[in-house]
Amino acid sequence: MINKPQVLTGKGKRMVPTKPLQDYLRKVYAGNNYRYIAKVLGTSQGSVQKLMDKDVMLWNKADYYAIRLGLHPVLIWEDWYELTALPGELELV
């Protein structure tokens, strides 16, 4: 059996930490304002502001943002599969 980190949940929904995405955006889009980042992510400037202040986000929104950046989520969250797996999905048979 694989030891996996506990999946973060909020109101019964699977969540992932925002820090890896925040770090990526700060590194790659340094010098760009939230309006520009919002355009890249396909969201509003206000949503980017909230994203940069949050600790966690819904896994499916994280997936969407990674795709908008032209990346697979595992390139932002190294433990993506462990974070988003449902109980029992990573157990070895």
MODELLER restraints for C-alpha pairs under 7 A, 6 or more apart:
rsr = mdl.restraints
at = mdl.atoms
rsr.add(forms.Gaussian(group=physical.xy_distance, feature=features.Distance(at['CA:1:A'], at['CA:91:A']), mean=4.94, stdev=0.5))
rsr.add(forms.Gaussian(group=physical.xy_distance, feature=features.Distance(at['CA:1:A'], at['CA:92:A']), mean=5.41, stdev=0.5))
rsr.add(forms.Gaussian(group=physical.xy_distance, feature=features.Distance(at['CA:2:A'], at['CA:90:A']), mean=6.46, stdev=0.5))
rsr.add(forms.Gaussian(group=physical.xy_distance, feature=features.Distance(at['CA:2:A'], at['CA:91:A']), mean=5.96, stdev=0.5))
rsr.add(forms.Gaussian(group=physical.xy_distance, feature=features.Distance(at['CA:4:A'], at['CA:82:A']), mean=5.68, stdev=0.5))
rsr.add(forms.Gaussian(group=physical.xy_distance, feature=features.Distance(at['CA:5:A'], at['CA:82:A']), mean=6.55, stdev=0.5))
rsr.add(forms.Gaussian(group=physical.xy_distance, feature=features.Distance(at['CA:5:A'], at['CA:83:A']), mean=6.65, stdev=0.5))
rsr.add(forms.Gaussian(group=physical.xy_distance, feature=features.Distance(at['CA:7:A'], at['CA:14:A']), mean=6.55, stdev=0.5))
rsr.add(forms.Gaussian(group=physical.xy_distance, feature=features.Distance(at['CA:7:A'], at['CA:15:A']), mean=6.91, stdev=0.5))
rsr.add(forms.Gaussian(group=physical.xy_distance, feature=features.Distance(at['CA:7:A'], at['CA:83:A']), mean=5.26, stdev=0.5))
rsr.add(forms.Gaussian(group=physical.xy_distance, feature=features.Distance(at['CA:7:A'], at['CA:84:A']), mean=6.69, stdev=0.5))
rsr.add(forms.Gaussian(group=physical.xy_distance, feature=features.Distance(at['CA:8:A'], at['CA:14:A']), mean=6.02, stdev=0.5))
rsr.add(forms.Gaussian(group=physical.xy_distance, feature=features.Distance(at['CA:8:A'], at['CA:15:A']), mean=4.99, stdev=0.5))
rsr.add(forms.Gaussian(group=physical.xy_distance, feature=features.Distance(at['CA:8:A'], at['CA:16:A']), mean=6.22, stdev=0.5))
rsr.add(forms.Gaussian(group=physical.xy_distance, feature=features.Distance(at['CA:9:A'], at['CA:15:A']), mean=5.18, stdev=0.5))
rsr.add(forms.Gaussian(group=physical.xy_distance, feature=features.Distance(at['CA:14:A'], at['CA:58:A']), mean=6.08, stdev=0.5))
rsr.add(forms.Gaussian(group=physical.xy_distance, feature=features.Distance(at['CA:14:A'], at['CA:59:A']), mean=5.99, stdev=0.5))
rsr.add(forms.Gaussian(group=physical.xy_distance, feature=features.Distance(at['CA:14:A'], at['CA:84:A']), mean=6.71, stdev=0.5))
rsr.add(forms.Gaussian(group=physical.xy_distance, feature=features.Distance(at['CA:15:A'], at['CA:56:A']), mean=6.03, stdev=0.5))
rsr.add(forms.Gaussian(group=physical.xy_distance, feature=features.Distance(at['CA:15:A'], at['CA:57:A']), mean=5.24, stdev=0.5))
rsr.add(forms.Gaussian(group=physical.xy_distance, feature=features.Distance(at['CA:15:A'], at['CA:58:A']), mean=4.44, stdev=0.5))
rsr.add(forms.Gaussian(group=physical.xy_distance, feature=features.Distance(at['CA:15:A'], at['CA:59:A']), mean=5.07, stdev=0.5))
rsr.add(forms.Gaussian(group=physical.xy_distance, feature=features.Distance(at['CA:16:A'], at['CA:56:A']), mean=5.40, stdev=0.5))
rsr.add(forms.Gaussian(group=physical.xy_distance, feature=features.Distance(at['CA:16:A'], at['CA:57:A']), mean=5.52, stdev=0.5))
rsr.add(forms.Gaussian(group=physical.xy_distance, feature=features.Distance(at['CA:16:A'], at['CA:58:A']), mean=6.29, stdev=0.5))
rsr.add(forms.Gaussian(group=physical.xy_distance, feature=features.Distance(at['CA:16:A'], at['CA:59:A']), mean=5.57, stdev=0.5))
rsr.add(forms.Gaussian(group=physical.xy_distance, feature=features.Distance(at['CA:16:A'], at['CA:83:A']), mean=6.47, stdev=0.5))
rsr.add(forms.Gaussian(group=physical.xy_distance, feature=features.Distance(at['CA:17:A'], at['CA:55:A']), mean=5.77, stdev=0.5))
rsr.add(forms.Gaussian(group=physical.xy_distance, feature=features.Distance(at['CA:17:A'], at['CA:56:A']), mean=4.24, stdev=0.5))
rsr.add(forms.Gaussian(group=physical.xy_distance, feature=features.Distance(at['CA:17:A'], at['CA:57:A']), mean=6.32, stdev=0.5))
rsr.add(forms.Gaussian(group=physical.xy_distance, feature=features.Distance(at['CA:18:A'], at['CA:54:A']), mean=6.63, stdev=0.5))
rsr.add(forms.Gaussian(group=physical.xy_distance, feature=features.Distance(at['CA:18:A'], at['CA:55:A']), mean=5.43, stdev=0.5))
rsr.add(forms.Gaussian(group=physical.xy_distance, feature=features.Distance(at['CA:18:A'], at['CA:56:A']), mean=4.95, stdev=0.5))
rsr.add(forms.Gaussian(group=physical.xy_distance, feature=features.Distance(at['CA:18:A'], at['CA:57:A']), mean=6.09, stdev=0.5))
rsr.add(forms.Gaussian(group=physical.xy_distance, feature=features.Distance(at['CA:19:A'], at['CA:55:A']), mean=6.84, stdev=0.5))
rsr.add(forms.Gaussian(group=physical.xy_distance, feature=features.Distance(at['CA:20:A'], at['CA:76:A']), mean=5.93, stdev=0.5))
rsr.add(forms.Gaussian(group=physical.xy_distance, feature=features.Distance(at['CA:20:A'], at['CA:77:A']), mean=6.10, stdev=0.5))
rsr.add(forms.Gaussian(group=physical.xy_distance, feature=features.Distance(at['CA:21:A'], at['CA:76:A']), mean=6.22, stdev=0.5))
rsr.add(forms.Gaussian(group=physical.xy_distance, feature=features.Distance(at['CA:22:A'], at['CA:52:A']), mean=6.00, stdev=0.5))
rsr.add(forms.Gaussian(group=physical.xy_distance, feature=features.Distance(at['CA:34:A'], at['CA:45:A']), mean=5.53, stdev=0.5))
rsr.add(forms.Gaussian(group=physical.xy_distance, feature=features.Distance(at['CA:34:A'], at['CA:48:A']), mean=6.23, stdev=0.5))
rsr.add(forms.Gaussian(group=physical.xy_distance, feature=features.Distance(at['CA:34:A'], at['CA:49:A']), mean=6.89, stdev=0.5))
rsr.add(forms.Gaussian(group=physical.xy_distance, feature=features.Distance(at['CA:35:A'], at['CA:45:A']), mean=5.02, stdev=0.5))
rsr.add(forms.Gaussian(group=physical.xy_distance, feature=features.Distance(at['CA:38:A'], at['CA:44:A']), mean=5.31, stdev=0.5))
rsr.add(forms.Gaussian(group=physical.xy_distance, feature=features.Distance(at['CA:38:A'], at['CA:45:A']), mean=5.18, stdev=0.5))
rsr.add(forms.Gaussian(group=physical.xy_distance, feature=features.Distance(at['CA:38:A'], at['CA:48:A']), mean=5.96, stdev=0.5))
rsr.add(forms.Gaussian(group=physical.xy_distance, feature=features.Distance(at['CA:40:A'], at['CA:68:A']), mean=6.76, stdev=0.5))
rsr.add(forms.Gaussian(group=physical.xy_distance, feature=features.Distance(at['CA:40:A'], at['CA:69:A']), mean=6.99, stdev=0.5))
rsr.add(forms.Gaussian(group=physical.xy_distance, feature=features.Distance(at['CA:41:A'], at['CA:65:A']), mean=5.65, stdev=0.5))
rsr.add(forms.Gaussian(group=physical.xy_distance, feature=features.Distance(at['CA:41:A'], at['CA:68:A']), mean=5.48, stdev=0.5))
rsr.add(forms.Gaussian(group=physical.xy_distance, feature=features.Distance(at['CA:41:A'], at['CA:69:A']), mean=6.79, stdev=0.5))
rsr.add(forms.Gaussian(group=physical.xy_distance, feature=features.Distance(at['CA:59:A'], at['CA:84:A']), mean=6.72, stdev=0.5))
rsr.add(forms.Gaussian(group=physical.xy_distance, feature=features.Distance(at['CA:63:A'], at['CA:73:A']), mean=5.69, stdev=0.5))
rsr.add(forms.Gaussian(group=physical.xy_distance, feature=features.Distance(at['CA:66:A'], at['CA:72:A']), mean=5.97, stdev=0.5))
rsr.add(forms.Gaussian(group=physical.xy_distance, feature=features.Distance(at['CA:66:A'], at['CA:73:A']), mean=5.25, stdev=0.5))
rsr.add(forms.Gaussian(group=physical.xy_distance, feature=features.Distance(at['CA:73:A'], at['CA:80:A']), mean=6.61, stdev=0.5))
rsr.add(forms.Gaussian(group=physical.xy_distance, feature=features.Distance(at['CA:74:A'], at['CA:80:A']), mean=5.17, stdev=0.5))
